[in-house]
Amino acid sequence: MRILCVTPNVSIDRTLTVPGFAAGGVWRAERVSIACAGKGVNVARALGALGLRATCAGLIGGHTGRLAADAAAADGLDAAWSWRAGETRTCVIIVGGGGETTVVNDAGTPVTAGDWAGFEADVAAAAAGTDAVCISGSLPPDVPPGGLARLIAASGAGRRPMWVDTSGA
């Protein structure tokens, strides 16, 4: 079984391990890791750990987009990225000494109607050889009206199993 995992708002997750962290101070990270992320990318990673074949699809751009693509490749994730104007978002995760976690999610760069239309076409092409599609995570700002519905249709709704996990209107 091959599953396409669509992430409309890919991110670079920068995780800092900071013992004793509390807001309002100056801290030095003990450890730093960087990973390509976003809910759909994380789903693809989990599916791979379960022995299933997954391909990531998502909007990426700029220097952080290249970093995201490189990080995904280094993790062994198969991908069919769509390049866009602007930078891929960066999210910061701070892990304190006791394991408590603070997450700051960047909303992302607004998407243009042209970039979104290209993304829909790229997802349709990537979905053609899959058995199921998962669309997960937030949408970037300024997705055109009806954009999510068109993305679902482009993914092959009605022709293959599909699940969507997102938020907002």
C-alpha positions, 0 to 999 in steps of 0.5 A: 500500500502506498499513501500520499501524505499532503502537508499544505503548510510544511515547516522546519521544526527547530527543537531546543533542549533547554534545562530549567527553561522558563519565559523571561530569562536568557538560556543556552540550549543544551541540544538542538535538532532540526527536522522537516515537519508539519502534520502530513510529514509526521504522518509519513514518518509514522507510516514508514516506521510501521513498514508502509510506503508513504510519499510526502507532498507539500508547499515549500519555498526559499532557503528554509524550503531547501532545508526542509527538502534536504532534512526530509531526504536525510530522514529517508522520506520520499517526497514530491514537493511543490515550490512556492514564493516565500519561505517555508515556516519555522516552528520552535519547540523548547523542551525543558529539563523535566520534559515539559514542552513549549511550542511556537508555531509560525503561521507561514508565508501567505500563499498566492493563488498561482502557487496554490493552483500549482500545488493542486496540480502537483498533488493530483499528479502525485496521488495518481499512483497511490492507494490512499491520501492523507491531508494533514495540518494547517493551511498557509495564510491566504489559501484561495476560497474553496482551495481545500475542497479543490485540493481534496478533489485533486487528491482523488476523493471518491477514487481512493480512501482519504482522510483530512485532519486540519483546522479553521474554516 
